[in-house]
Amino acid sequence: MKRFIDKLKRTEQNDTHQSYLFKDKLFFRKSDNLSVFNQDGHLIGYIIRTHDPIDLLHHEIAKNSIYTFQNVAGEMISSVGMKKQTGLGLKVTQYLFQDHKNSEMFCFQEQKMSLTFRVKGHINGNSFEVAEGNLQEELTCKLQDEPFAVIRYDKGSYDVQINVLQHIDSPFAAPSFLTLMYCLYRMEEKDNRLIEKVMNVWTLGK
């Protein structure tokens, strides 16, 4: 992790107000956690796989799709999960984000017509979007169509770096929000890899 933080300090742009970083893993199993650090190397919390907060379970969330951000004191701050889909039709994927501290819940929806990963929603009257760039390995977060954070990830090293580009109101700039936006992408990528694997098997069997 020290190597990762040193690299961050060397490459961080001058207009970055805050940074968070963590190392993802290929198999992020139930009860696993990822340690999240700030740009100074201080531990600020954990991303936990399938923590199963009760409120989200009341909204028909898909099994084992829940990710939770927990602070260093062990308190759950926020969670996100994918809503169950029934039937064989191609339906739009929806995600629920829960702010535990403020007892609020928001819905995000995948944009099916996009050629890359793109999810939109509304929070406290503000339009929000997180989308994958054309060059990939980078997600841009926008508020009212204005970029405010960039999430960069390395599929080889599994290093994930989140840069907040401007001062905005909570919860958008908080690590409890932005780390879970990366988890939305992670869920989508997992589904795409599964579909690709099934299609390859089907093609070979023809």
RODO-2510 file (C-alpha; in nm, 4 decimals, decimal comma):
residues 206
     n   res          X          Y          Z
     1     m     0,0000     0,0000     0,0000
     2     k     0,2917     0,2418     0,0671
     3     r     0,4022     0,2024    -0,2967
     4     f     0,0492     0,2835    -0,4105
     5     i     0,0277     0,5968    -0,1905
     6     d     0,3694     0,7192    -0,3084
     7     k     0,2554     0,6744    -0,6683
     8     l    -0,0623     0,8694    -0,5923
     9     k     0,1337     1,1626    -0,4479
    10     r     0,3585     1,1728    -0,7574
    11     t     0,0749     1,1656    -1,0093
    12     e    -0,2029     1,3545    -0,8276
    13     q    -0,3198     1,6618    -1,0170
    14     n    -0,3075     2,0038    -0,8505
    15     d    -0,6856     2,0488    -0,8796
    16     t    -0,7614     1,7325    -0,6811
    17     h    -0,9182     1,8230    -0,3466
    18     q    -0,9305     1,4770    -0,1911
    19     s    -0,8290     1,1235    -0,2840
    20     y    -0,9242     0,7769    -0,1642
    21     l    -0,7568     0,4528    -0,2584
    22     f    -0,7918     0,0820    -0,2047
    23     k    -0,6870    -0,2437    -0,3628
    24     d    -0,9624    -0,4554    -0,5162
    25     k    -0,9354    -0,8319    -0,5512
    26     l    -1,0279    -1,0778    -0,8238
    27     f    -1,2550    -1,2831    -0,5976
    28     f    -1,4273    -1,0510    -0,3517
    29     r    -1,6229    -1,3079    -0,1505
    30     k    -1,8903    -1,2801     0,1173
    31     s    -1,7608    -1,1339     0,4447
    32     d    -1,4405    -1,0133     0,2739
    33     n    -1,3423    -0,6482     0,3165
    34     l    -1,1231    -0,3944     0,1385
    35     s    -0,9320    -0,1325     0,3397
    36     v    -0,9820     0,2263     0,2156
    37     f    -0,7133     0,4932     0,2719
    38     n    -0,6903     0,8658     0,2084
    39     q    -0,4025     1,0307     0,0211
    40     d    -0,2029     1,0598     0,3442
    41     g    -0,2153     0,6847     0,3985
    42     h    -0,4635     0,6964     0,6878
    43     l    -0,7177     0,4152     0,7111
    44     i    -1,0669     0,5668     0,6817
    45     g    -1,2927     0,2634     0,6448
    46     y    -1,3727    -0,0661     0,4765
    47     i    -1,5798    -0,1928     0,1860
    48     i    -1,7564    -0,5102     0,3015
    49     r    -1,9069    -0,7709     0,0694
    50     t    -2,2691    -0,8788     0,1411
    51     h    -2,3031    -0,7216     0,4830
    52     d    -2,6823    -0,7647     0,4317
    53     p    -2,8310    -0,4551     0,6014
    54     i    -3,1928    -0,5302     0,6886
    55     d    -3,3468    -0,2280     0,5133
    56     l    -3,2065    -0,3236     0,1731
    57     l    -3,3286    -0,6821     0,2088
    58     h    -3,6846    -0,5476     0,2284
    59     h    -3,6506    -0,4184    -0,1293
    60     e    -3,5912    -0,7491    -0,3118
    61     i    -3,2178    -0,7113    -0,3551
    62     a    -3,0419    -0,9869    -0,5503
    63     k    -2,8698    -1,2442    -0,3318
    64     n    -2,5052    -1,1678    -0,2480
    65     s    -2,5116    -0,8348    -0,4359
    66     i    -2,4781    -0,6024    -0,1359
    67     y    -2,1688    -0,3922    -0,0641
    68     t    -2,1381    -0,1786     0,2491
    69     f    -1,8992     0,0985     0,3532
    70     q    -1,8062     0,0778     0,7213
    71     n    -1,5996     0,3340     0,9094
    72     v    -1,3004     0,2472     1,1276
    73     a    -1,5261     0,2365     1,4349
    74     g    -1,7267    -0,0478     1,2791
    75     e    -2,0337     0,1642     1,2003
    76     m    -2,2224     0,1001     0,8736
    77     i    -2,2374     0,4285     0,6805
    78     s    -2,3916     0,3274     0,3477
    79     s    -2,4800     0,0244     0,1344
    80     v    -2,5640    -0,0539    -0,2257
    81     g    -2,7275    -0,3548    -0,3902
    82     m    -2,8770    -0,4737    -0,7201
    83     k    -3,2525    -0,5209    -0,7413
    84     k    -3,3770    -0,8676    -0,8358
    85     q    -3,4817    -0,9228    -1,1961
    86     t    -3,7544    -1,1713    -1,2845
    87     g    -3,8406    -1,3237    -1,6189
    88     l    -3,6267    -1,3775    -1,9275
    89     g    -3,6736    -1,0365    -2,0883
    90     l    -3,3913    -0,7836    -2,1083
    91     k    -3,4852    -0,5458    -1,8277
    92     v    -3,3050    -0,2341    -1,7111
    93     t    -3,0817    -0,3042    -1,4113
    94     q    -3,1625    -0,0987    -1,1028
    95     y    -2,9519    -0,0407    -0,7932
    96     l    -3,0502     0,0859    -0,4496
    97     f    -2,8162     0,3026    -0,2436
    98     q    -2,8877     0,3451     0,1267
    99     d    -2,7488     0,6227     0,3457
   100     h    -2,7755     0,4640     0,6919
   101     k    -2,6818     0,7748     0,8899
   102     n    -2,9552     0,9892     0,7348
   103     s    -3,2061     0,7055     0,6812
   104     e    -3,2319     0,7835     0,3083
   105     m    -3,2498     0,5556     0,0050
   106     f    -3,1871     0,6385    -0,3621
   107     c    -3,2349     0,4437    -0,6848
   108     f    -2,9888     0,4315    -0,9750
   109     q    -3,0695     0,2902    -1,3155
   110     e    -2,8437     0,1424    -1,5818
   111     q    -2,8564     0,3138    -1,9204
   112     k    -2,9104     0,0228    -2,1614
   113     m    -2,8546     0,2274    -2,4775
   114     s    -2,5029     0,3261    -2,3733
   115     l    -2,2096     0,1412    -2,5307
   116     t    -2,0198     0,1604    -2,2017
   117     f    -2,1180     0,1314    -1,8358
   118     r    -2,3474     0,4205    -1,7446
   119     v    -2,5778     0,4593    -1,4421
   120     k    -2,8013     0,7568    -1,3612
   121     g    -3,0157     0,8658    -1,0696
   122     h    -3,1390     1,1597    -0,8618
   123     i    -3,0273     1,2478    -0,5099
   124     n    -3,1864     1,5314    -0,3141
   125     g    -3,3089     1,6929    -0,6356
   126     n    -2,9687     1,6666    -0,8091
   127     s    -2,9090     1,4580    -1,1203
   128     f    -2,6196     1,2146    -1,0799
   129     e    -2,4312     0,9983    -1,3289
   130     v    -2,1364     0,7607    -1,3147
   131     a    -2,0042     0,6419    -1,6492
   132     e    -1,7093     0,4565    -1,7951
   133     g    -1,4866     0,6546    -2,0291
   134     n    -1,4099     0,5457    -2,3840
   135     l    -1,0529     0,4607    -2,2818
   136     q    -1,1885     0,2370    -2,0023
   137     e    -1,0264     0,1810    -1,6623
   138     e    -1,1789     0,5148    -1,5623
   139     l    -1,5216     0,6179    -1,4316
   140     t    -1,6372     0,9795    -1,4282
   141     c    -1,8923     1,0964    -1,1714
   142     k    -2,1104     1,3934    -1,2672
   143     l    -2,3478     1,6111    -1,0693
   144     q    -2,5887     1,8237    -1,2734
   145     d    -2,3819     1,7192    -1,5811
   146     e    -2,0603     1,8603    -1,4283
   147     p    -1,7711     1,6181    -1,3521
   148     f    -1,6739     1,6231    -0,9859
   149     a    -1,4829     1,2975    -0,9318
   150     v    -1,2836     1,0407    -1,1280
   151     i    -1,2430     0,6751    -1,0314
   152     r    -0,9393     0,5103    -1,1896
   153     y    -0,8795     0,1375    -1,1663
   154     d    -0,6050    -0,0906    -1,2929
   155     k    -0,7309    -0,4322    -1,4041
   156     g    -0,3795    -0,5707    -1,3766
   157     s    -0,2836    -0,4554    -1,0265
   158     y    -0,6404    -0,4046    -0,8914
   159     d    -0,5383    -0,0617    -0,7595
   160     v    -0,8358     0,1765    -0,7373
   161     q    -0,7849     0,5530    -0,6959
   162     i    -1,0675     0,8038    -0,6485
   163     n    -0,9964     1,1738    -0,7032
   164     v    -1,2483     1,4392    -0,5932
   165     l    -1,2036     1,7341    -0,8294
   166     q    -1,4102     2,0011    -0,6565
   167     h    -1,5755     2,0826    -0,3253
   168     i    -1,9367     1,9647    -0,3246
   169     d    -2,1964     1,8870    -0,0626
   170     s    -2,2190     1,5495     0,1085
   171     p    -2,2814     1,2691     0,0344
   172     f    -2,1325     1,2913    -0,3151
   173     a    -1,7681     1,3554    -0,2206
   174     a    -1,7635     1,1123     0,0728
   175     p    -1,5699     0,7840     0,0488
   176     s    -1,8832     0,6033     0,1703
   177     f    -2,0536     0,7147    -0,1532
   178     l    -1,7779     0,7085    -0,4147
   179     t    -1,6311     0,3693    -0,3217
   180     l    -1,9752     0,2129    -0,3612
   181     m    -2,0153     0,3758    -0,7041
   182     y    -1,7116     0,1713    -0,8058
   183     c    -1,8915    -0,1343    -0,6646
   184     l    -2,1814    -0,0676    -0,9040
   185     y    -1,9360    -0,0990    -1,1896
   186     r    -1,7849    -0,4093    -1,0330
   187     m    -2,1286    -0,5764    -1,0209
   188     e    -2,1921    -0,4877    -1,3847
   189     e    -1,8546    -0,6215    -1,4959
   190     k    -1,9162    -0,9477    -1,3101
   191     d    -2,2466    -0,9977    -1,4937
   192     n    -2,0873    -0,9168    -1,8293
   193     r    -1,8071    -1,1688    -1,7729
   194     l    -2,0635    -1,4354    -1,6854
   195     i    -2,2671    -1,3620    -2,0009
   196     e    -1,9507    -1,3692    -2,2134
   197     k    -1,8493    -1,7040    -2,0618
   198     v    -2,1933    -1,8539    -2,1313
   199     m    -2,1893    -1,7254    -2,4888
   200     n    -1,8427    -1,8740    -2,5477
   201     v    -1,9548    -2,2122    -2,4202
   202     w    -2,2676    -2,1962    -2,6380
   203     t    -2,0600    -2,1026    -2,9462
   204     l    -1,8131    -2,3877    -2,8934
   205     g    -2,1010    -2,6320    -2,8612
   206     k    -2,2499    -2,5441    -3,1997
***
